[in-house]
Amino acid sequence: MAKTATAKKPVAKAAKPGAKPAVKAAAKPAAKAAKPAAKVSAKKPSAKAKAKSAKKPGLSLSMLKPSVNNMTVRVFARAAGLDHSETDVWGHTRSPEYMARNPAHLTPMIEDKGLPRGVLWESCAIMQYLANKHGLEKFYPKAPAKRAMIDSAMFYLIGTLYPYVARATYPALNFPQYAGEVGHSDAHPDKKSEAQKTAAAAIAEPLEVFHSFFRDGKPFIGGKNPSIADIRLAATLEFLAVIDYELPNWAKEYMAAMEKKLGKAYAEPAGDVRGYIAYVKSQANA
Ligand SMILES: N[C@@H](CCC(=O)N[C@@H](CS)C(=O)NCC(=O)O)C(=O)O
């Protein structure tokens, strides 16, 4: 979802997380999406978690709740037990303050003193960095060959699968174009809908590659446990519900397995995305 802050007014209105009708349609966590730029502590640390967070200093994440790019990092931070706070930057990504820190005006974005420019964006790069920094090998193996497969799956997702998903779902989500897409079209709505359908049809092939090649008979791309590539994939597939995309059975089972394995860490951020989808669908049917 690019250019949120510059979205045309009606779009911005429809898209605003936590707008009243959304609360009605949304699962509970989406209700919390209401306050833009509000800092929300993602979790109340237990005594054990507090001890852990001494090793893992607080992390600040700027995010947008309806976005699966953001859901990716939100799930990861929770699953990895990273002590972090989340700031909802809805409507602020193009503000001079945000742009001064992040000229790409993108979320998710983390802030960390150790980073040369103080901030980092791109969901996969953020997960790689945090996994490296905190030695989270369970999510991002160190062994070069294993790591290369995770990297390959993530690059393939961002470079090939995601653009199809964005073209197929963003019109239904009332999102502007995906970051990196340019162009304006005066094409007849029928032609636009045809292009959207073509993109949806193109999803099947790369999706199958994740199954047959990257999973290769294992429960997850990471093997027995979900890796950062699995978090990225499962979050991406969440958007397909907005176009009632018929996922193959393996993908349905895979997503259920991800949610079962990661529990609340997955369910809570997914609830925000699902809540938003329920809201836009209810608007479309109204
Ligand atoms: N490839 C990037 C995509 C990031 C992206 O498109 N972010 C959108 C939200 S889904 C955004 O922050 N848009 C706000 C803007 O462009 O102003 C990632 O994986 O992090």
PDBQT file of the ligand as one rigid body, heavy atoms in Angstrom, charges set to zero:
ROOT
HETATM    1  N1  LIG A 301       8.224  -3.885   0.089  1.00  0.00    +0.000 N 
HETATM    2  C1  LIG A 301       7.845  -3.067   1.216  1.00  0.00    +0.000 C 
HETATM    3  C2  LIG A 301       6.471  -2.473   0.951  1.00  0.00    +0.000 C 
HETATM    4  C3  LIG A 301       6.131  -1.395   1.964  1.00  0.00    +0.000 C 
HETATM    5  C4  LIG A 301       4.843  -0.664   1.608  1.00  0.00    +0.000 C 
HETATM    6  O1  LIG A 301       4.310  -0.724   0.478  1.00  0.00    +0.000 OA
HETATM    7  N2  LIG A 301       4.356   0.065   2.619  1.00  0.00    +0.000 N 
HETATM    8  C5  LIG A 301       3.118   0.822   2.463  1.00  0.00    +0.000 C 
HETATM    9  C6  LIG A 301       2.052   0.174   3.337  1.00  0.00    +0.000 C 
HETATM   10  S1  LIG A 301       1.585  -1.406   2.697  1.00  0.00    +0.000 SA
HETATM   11  C7  LIG A 301       3.296   2.214   3.018  1.00  0.00    +0.000 C 
HETATM   12  O2  LIG A 301       3.871   2.398   4.053  1.00  0.00    +0.000 OA
HETATM   13  N3  LIG A 301       2.753   3.235   2.327  1.00  0.00    +0.000 N 
HETATM   14  C8  LIG A 301       2.717   4.562   2.846  1.00  0.00    +0.000 C 
HETATM   15  C9  LIG A 301       3.206   5.591   1.856  1.00  0.00    +0.000 C 
HETATM   16  O3  LIG A 301       3.739   5.224   0.781  1.00  0.00    +0.000 OA
HETATM   17  O4  LIG A 301       3.086   6.766   2.162  1.00  0.00    +0.000 OA
HETATM   18  C10 LIG A 301       7.883  -3.911   2.482  1.00  0.00    +0.000 C 
HETATM   19  O5  LIG A 301       7.796  -5.136   2.379  1.00  0.00    +0.000 OA
HETATM   20  O6  LIG A 301       8.052  -3.358   3.580  1.00  0.00    +0.000 OA
ENDROOT
TORSDOF 0
